[in-house]
Amino acid sequence: MPPDLFLLVSEDIGFVLLGVALAVTLLRLVRGPTLPDRILALDLLTLLTVSLVGLVALRTGVYVALDIALALCLVGFVATVALARFAATRKTMPDGVVPAQPSKVLE
C-alpha cells in the first residue's frame, strides 16, 4: 500500500471515528443525568473538536488551523475550570433539588 493511500484511508477512518464520538458525546450532553456528566461531556466535546480541526488541517494542508485548535484548547480549559468551580459551589437541598435564587431588586 503506497504511503499516500494509507494516509488518506487513515484520515477517512479518523473522520468516521470522530463523528461517532461526537454523536455519543452530544447524546451524553443532552441526557445528563447530572451536572458533572454534562461538564465532562462539554470538555470531551472540546477535545474532539480540537482533534477534528487537527485532522482537517492534515487533510487540507492549511496548518494555520492548528492555531485555531490551540486557542480552542485554551478556551476549553478555562470553561471547564469555571464550570467545575460552579458545580462545586452550588448548594443543593437534601433531596438533590437546587433551590431557586431570589432575584435582587435594584433600589
TIRO-2110 file (N, C-alpha, C; in Angstrom, 1 decimal):
// TIRO-2110
0.9, -1.2, 0.0, N, 1, A
0.0, 0.0, 0.0, CA, 1, A
0.9, 1.2, 0.0, C, 1, A
0.7, 2.1, -1.0, N, 2, A
1.5, 3.3, -1.0, CA, 2, A
1.2, 4.2, 0.2, C, 2, A
2.2, 5.0, 0.6, N, 3, A
2.0, 5.9, 1.8, CA, 3, A
0.9, 6.9, 1.7, C, 3, A
0.7, 7.5, 0.5, N, 4, A
-0.3, 8.5, 0.3, CA, 4, A
-1.7, 7.8, 0.4, C, 4, A
-1.9, 6.7, -0.1, N, 5, A
-3.2, 6.0, 0.1, CA, 5, A
-3.4, 5.6, 1.5, C, 5, A
-2.4, 5.2, 2.2, N, 6, A
-2.5, 4.8, 3.6, CA, 6, A
-2.9, 6.0, 4.4, C, 6, A
-2.4, 7.2, 4.1, N, 7, A
-2.7, 8.4, 4.8, CA, 7, A
-4.2, 8.8, 4.6, C, 7, A
-4.6, 8.7, 3.3, N, 8, A
-6.0, 9.1, 3.0, CA, 8, A
-7.0, 8.1, 3.7, C, 8, A
-6.7, 6.8, 3.7, N, 9, A
-7.6, 5.9, 4.4, CA, 9, A
-7.6, 6.1, 5.9, C, 9, A
-6.4, 6.4, 6.4, N, 10, A
-6.3, 6.7, 7.9, CA, 10, A
-7.1, 8.0, 8.2, C, 10, A
-7.1, 9.0, 7.4, N, 11, A
-7.8, 10.2, 7.6, CA, 11, A
-9.3, 9.9, 7.6, C, 11, A
-9.7, 9.1, 6.6, N, 12, A
-11.2, 8.8, 6.5, CA, 12, A
-11.7, 8.0, 7.7, C, 12, A
-10.9, 7.1, 8.2, N, 13, A
-11.2, 6.3, 9.4, CA, 13, A
-11.3, 7.3, 10.6, C, 13, A
-10.3, 8.2, 10.6, N, 14, A
-10.3, 9.2, 11.7, CA, 14, A
-11.6, 10.1, 11.7, C, 14, A
-12.0, 10.5, 10.5, N, 15, A
-13.2, 11.3, 10.4, CA, 15, A
-14.4, 10.5, 10.9, C, 15, A
-14.5, 9.3, 10.5, N, 16, A
-15.7, 8.4, 10.9, CA, 16, A
-15.7, 8.2, 12.4, C, 16, A
-14.5, 7.9, 13.0, N, 17, A
-14.5, 7.7, 14.4, CA, 17, A
-14.7, 8.9, 15.2, C, 17, A
-14.2, 10.1, 14.7, N, 18, A
-14.5, 11.3, 15.4, CA, 18, A
-16.0, 11.7, 15.3, C, 18, A
-16.6, 11.4, 14.2, N, 19, A
-18.1, 11.6, 14.0, CA, 19, A
-18.9, 10.8, 15.0, C, 19, A
-18.5, 9.5, 15.1, N, 20, A
-19.2, 8.7, 16.1, CA, 20, A
-19.0, 9.2, 17.5, C, 20, A
-17.8, 9.5, 17.8, N, 21, A
-17.5, 10.0, 19.2, CA, 21, A
-18.3, 11.3, 19.5, C, 21, A
-18.3, 12.2, 18.5, N, 22, A
-19.1, 13.5, 18.7, CA, 22, A
-20.6, 13.2, 18.9, C, 22, A
-21.1, 12.2, 18.2, N, 23, A
-22.6, 11.9, 18.3, CA, 23, A
-22.8, 11.3, 19.7, C, 23, A
-22.0, 10.5, 20.2, N, 24, A
-22.2, 9.9, 21.5, CA, 24, A
-22.0, 10.9, 22.6, C, 24, A
-21.0, 11.8, 22.4, N, 25, A
-20.8, 12.9, 23.4, CA, 25, A
-22.0, 13.9, 23.4, C, 25, A
-22.5, 14.2, 22.3, N, 26, A
-23.7, 15.1, 22.3, CA, 26, A
-24.9, 14.4, 23.0, C, 26, A
-25.0, 13.1, 22.8, N, 27, A
-26.1, 12.4, 23.5, CA, 27, A
-25.9, 12.5, 25.0, C, 27, A
-24.7, 12.3, 25.5, N, 28, A
-24.4, 12.4, 26.9, CA, 28, A
-24.6, 13.8, 27.4, C, 28, A
-24.3, 14.8, 26.6, N, 29, A
-24.5, 16.2, 27.0, CA, 29, A
-26.0, 16.5, 27.1, C, 29, A
-26.8, 15.9, 26.3, N, 30, A
-28.3, 16.2, 26.3, CA, 30, A
-28.9, 15.4, 27.4, C, 30, A
-28.6, 14.1, 27.6, N, 31, A
-29.2, 13.2, 28.5, CA, 31, A
-28.8, 13.4, 30.0, C, 31, A
-27.5, 13.9, 30.2, N, 32, A
-27.1, 14.1, 31.5, CA, 32, A
-26.6, 12.8, 32.2, C, 32, A
-27.1, 12.4, 33.3, N, 33, A
-28.2, 13.0, 34.1, CA, 33, A
-27.8, 14.0, 35.1, C, 33, A
-26.6, 14.2, 35.4, N, 34, A
-26.1, 15.1, 36.4, CA, 34, A
-25.3, 16.2, 35.8, C, 34, A
-25.1, 17.3, 36.5, N, 35, A
-24.3, 18.4, 36.1, CA, 35, A
-22.8, 18.0, 35.8, C, 35, A
-22.2, 17.2, 36.7, N, 36, A
-20.8, 16.8, 36.3, CA, 36, A
-20.7, 16.0, 35.0, C, 36, A
-21.7, 15.2, 34.7, N, 37, A
-21.7, 14.4, 33.5, CA, 37, A
-21.8, 15.4, 32.3, C, 37, A
-22.5, 16.5, 32.4, N, 38, A
-22.6, 17.4, 31.3, CA, 38, A
-21.3, 18.2, 31.2, C, 38, A
-20.7, 18.5, 32.3, N, 39, A
-19.4, 19.3, 32.3, CA, 39, A
-18.3, 18.4, 31.6, C, 39, A
-18.3, 17.1, 31.9, N, 40, A
-17.3, 16.3, 31.3, CA, 40, A
-17.6, 16.1, 29.8, C, 40, A
-18.9, 16.1, 29.5, N, 41, A
-19.3, 16.0, 28.0, CA, 41, A
-18.8, 17.2, 27.3, C, 41, A
-19.0, 18.4, 27.9, N, 42, A
-18.5, 19.6, 27.2, CA, 42, A
-17.0, 19.6, 27.1, C, 42, A
-16.3, 19.1, 28.1, N, 43, A
-14.8, 19.0, 28.0, CA, 43, A
-14.4, 18.0, 26.9, C, 43, A
-15.1, 16.9, 26.8, N, 44, A
-14.8, 15.9, 25.7, CA, 44, A
-15.2, 16.5, 24.4, C, 44, A
-16.2, 17.3, 24.3, N, 45, A
-16.7, 17.9, 23.0, CA, 45, A
-15.6, 18.8, 22.6, C, 45, A
-15.0, 19.6, 23.5, N, 46, A
-13.9, 20.5, 23.1, CA, 46, A
-12.7, 19.7, 22.6, C, 46, A
-12.3, 18.6, 23.3, N, 47, A
-11.2, 17.8, 22.9, CA, 47, A
-11.5, 17.2, 21.5, C, 47, A
-12.7, 16.7, 21.2, N, 48, A
-13.0, 16.1, 19.9, CA, 48, A
-13.0, 17.2, 18.8, C, 48, A
-13.4, 18.4, 19.2, N, 49, A
-13.4, 19.4, 18.2, CA, 49, A
-12.0, 19.8, 17.8, C, 49, A
-11.1, 19.9, 18.8, N, 50, A
-9.7, 20.2, 18.5, CA, 50, A
-9.1, 19.1, 17.7, C, 50, A
-9.4, 17.8, 17.9, N, 51, A
-9.0, 16.7, 17.1, CA, 51, A
-9.5, 16.8, 15.7, C, 51, A
-10.7, 17.2, 15.5, N, 52, A
-11.3, 17.4, 14.2, CA, 52, A
-10.6, 18.5, 13.5, C, 52, A
-10.3, 19.6, 14.1, N, 53, A
-9.6, 20.7, 13.5, CA, 53, A
-8.2, 20.2, 13.0, C, 53, A
-7.5, 19.5, 13.9, N, 54, A
-6.2, 18.9, 13.5, CA, 54, A
-6.3, 18.0, 12.3, C, 54, A
-7.3, 17.2, 12.3, N, 55, A
-7.5, 16.3, 11.2, CA, 55, A
-7.8, 17.0, 9.9, C, 55, A
-8.6, 18.1, 10.0, N, 56, A
-8.9, 18.9, 8.8, CA, 56, A
-7.6, 19.6, 8.3, C, 56, A
-6.8, 20.1, 9.3, N, 57, A
-5.6, 20.7, 8.9, CA, 57, A
-4.6, 19.7, 8.2, C, 57, A
-4.6, 18.5, 8.6, N, 58, A
-3.8, 17.5, 8.0, CA, 58, A
-4.3, 17.2, 6.6, C, 58, A
-5.6, 17.1, 6.4, N, 59, A
-6.2, 16.7, 5.1, CA, 59, A
-6.0, 17.8, 4.1, C, 59, A
-6.3, 19.1, 4.5, N, 60, A
-6.2, 20.2, 3.6, CA, 60, A
-4.8, 20.8, 3.4, C, 60, A
-4.0, 20.6, 4.4, N, 61, A
-2.6, 21.2, 4.3, CA, 61, A
-2.6, 22.6, 4.8, C, 61, A
-3.7, 23.1, 5.3, N, 62, A
-3.8, 24.5, 5.9, CA, 62, A
-3.4, 24.4, 7.4, C, 62, A
-2.2, 24.6, 7.7, N, 63, A
-1.7, 24.4, 9.1, CA, 63, A
-2.0, 25.6, 10.0, C, 63, A
-2.6, 26.7, 9.4, N, 64, A
-3.0, 27.8, 10.3, CA, 64, A
-4.1, 27.3, 11.2, C, 64, A
-4.8, 26.3, 10.8, N, 65, A
-5.9, 25.8, 11.6, CA, 65, A
-5.4, 25.3, 12.9, C, 65, A
-4.2, 24.9, 13.0, N, 66, A
-3.6, 24.4, 14.3, CA, 66, A
-3.6, 25.5, 15.3, C, 66, A
-3.4, 26.8, 14.9, N, 67, A
-3.5, 27.9, 15.8, CA, 67, A
-4.9, 28.0, 16.4, C, 67, A
-5.9, 27.8, 15.5, N, 68, A
-7.3, 27.8, 16.0, CA, 68, A
-7.5, 26.7, 17.0, C, 68, A
-6.9, 25.5, 16.7, N, 69, A
-7.1, 24.4, 17.7, CA, 69, A
-6.4, 24.8, 19.0, C, 69, A
-5.3, 25.4, 19.0, N, 70, A
-4.6, 25.8, 20.2, CA, 70, A
-5.4, 26.8, 21.0, C, 70, A
-6.0, 27.8, 20.3, N, 71, A
-6.9, 28.7, 21.0, CA, 71, A
-8.1, 28.0, 21.6, C, 71, A
-8.7, 27.1, 20.9, N, 72, A
-9.8, 26.3, 21.4, CA, 72, A
-9.5, 25.5, 22.6, C, 72, A
-8.3, 25.0, 22.6, N, 73, A
-7.8, 24.3, 23.8, CA, 73, A
-7.8, 25.2, 25.0, C, 73, A
-7.3, 26.4, 24.9, N, 74, A
-7.2, 27.3, 26.0, CA, 74, A
-8.6, 27.7, 26.5, C, 74, A
-9.5, 28.0, 25.5, N, 75, A
-10.8, 28.4, 25.9, CA, 75, A
-11.5, 27.2, 26.6, C, 75, A
-11.4, 26.0, 26.1, N, 76, A
-12.0, 24.8, 26.7, CA, 76, A
-11.5, 24.6, 28.1, C, 76, A
-10.2, 24.8, 28.3, N, 77, A
-9.7, 24.6, 29.6, CA, 77, A
-10.3, 25.6, 30.6, C, 77, A
-10.3, 26.8, 30.2, N, 78, A
-10.9, 27.9, 31.1, CA, 78, A
-12.3, 27.6, 31.4, C, 78, A
-13.1, 27.2, 30.4, N, 79, A
-14.5, 26.9, 30.5, CA, 79, A
-14.7, 25.7, 31.4, C, 79, A
-13.9, 24.7, 31.3, N, 80, A
-14.1, 23.5, 32.2, CA, 80, A
-13.8, 23.9, 33.6, C, 80, A
-12.7, 24.6, 33.9, N, 81, A
-12.4, 25.1, 35.2, CA, 81, A
-13.5, 25.9, 35.8, C, 81, A
-14.1, 26.8, 35.0, N, 82, A
-15.2, 27.7, 35.5, CA, 82, A
-16.4, 26.9, 35.8, C, 82, A
-16.8, 25.9, 35.0, N, 83, A
-18.0, 25.1, 35.2, CA, 83, A
-17.8, 24.2, 36.4, C, 83, A
-16.6, 23.6, 36.5, N, 84, A
-16.3, 22.8, 37.7, CA, 84, A
-16.4, 23.6, 39.0, C, 84, A
-15.9, 24.8, 39.0, N, 85, A
-16.0, 25.6, 40.1, CA, 85, A
-17.4, 26.0, 40.5, C, 85, A
-18.2, 26.2, 39.4, N, 86, A
-19.6, 26.5, 39.6, CA, 86, A
-20.3, 25.3, 40.2, C, 86, A
-20.0, 24.1, 39.7, N, 87, A
-20.6, 22.9, 40.3, CA, 87, A
-20.2, 22.6, 41.7, C, 87, A
-19.0, 23.0, 42.1, N, 88, A
-18.5, 22.7, 43.4, CA, 88, A
-19.1, 23.7, 44.4, C, 88, A
-19.5, 24.9, 44.0, N, 89, A
-20.0, 25.9, 45.0, CA, 89, A
-21.5, 25.9, 45.0, C, 89, A
-22.2, 25.1, 44.1, N, 90, A
-23.6, 25.1, 44.1, CA, 90, A
-24.2, 24.4, 45.3, C, 90, A
-25.2, 25.0, 45.9, N, 91, A
-25.8, 24.4, 47.1, CA, 91, A
-27.0, 23.6, 46.7, C, 91, A
-27.1, 22.4, 47.3, N, 92, A
-28.3, 21.6, 47.0, CA, 92, A
-29.0, 21.2, 48.3, C, 92, A
-30.3, 20.9, 48.2, N, 93, A
-31.1, 20.5, 49.3, CA, 93, A
-30.9, 19.0, 49.5, C, 93, A
-31.3, 18.5, 50.7, N, 94, A
-31.1, 17.1, 50.9, CA, 94, A
-31.7, 16.1, 49.9, C, 94, A
-32.8, 16.5, 49.2, N, 95, A
-33.4, 15.7, 48.2, CA, 95, A
-32.7, 15.9, 46.8, C, 95, A
-31.7, 16.7, 46.7, N, 96, A
-31.0, 16.9, 45.5, CA, 96, A
-31.5, 18.0, 44.6, C, 96, A
-32.5, 18.7, 45.1, N, 97, A
-33.1, 19.8, 44.3, CA, 97, A
-32.3, 21.1, 44.6, C, 97, A
-32.0, 21.8, 43.5, N, 98, A
-31.3, 23.1, 43.7, CA, 98, A
-32.3, 24.2, 43.9, C, 98, A
-32.3, 24.9, 45.0, N, 99, A
-33.2, 26.0, 45.2, CA, 99, A
-33.0, 27.1, 44.2, C, 99, A
-34.1, 27.8, 43.9, N, 100, A
-34.1, 28.9, 43.0, CA, 100, A
-33.5, 30.1, 43.8, C, 100, A
-32.6, 30.9, 43.1, N, 101, A
-32.0, 32.0, 43.7, CA, 101, A
-33.0, 33.2, 43.7, C, 101, A
-33.2, 33.9, 44.8, N, 102, A
-34.1, 35.0, 44.8, CA, 102, A
-33.5, 36.1, 43.9, C, 102, A
-34.4, 36.8, 43.2, N, 103, A
-33.9, 37.9, 42.3, CA, 103, A
-33.7, 39.1, 43.2, C, 103, A
-32.6, 39.8, 42.9, N, 104, A
-32.3, 41.0, 43.7, CA, 104, A
-32.8, 42.2, 42.9, C, 104, A
-33.6, 43.0, 43.6, N, 105, A
-34.2, 44.2, 43.0, CA, 105, A
-33.3, 45.4, 43.3, C, 105, A
-32.9, 46.1, 42.3, N, 106, A
-32.1, 47.3, 42.5, CA, 106, A
-33.0, 48.4, 43.0, C, 106, A
-32.5, 49.0, 44.0, N, 107, A
-33.2, 50.1, 44.6, CA, 107, A
-32.6, 51.4, 44.4, C, 107, A
END
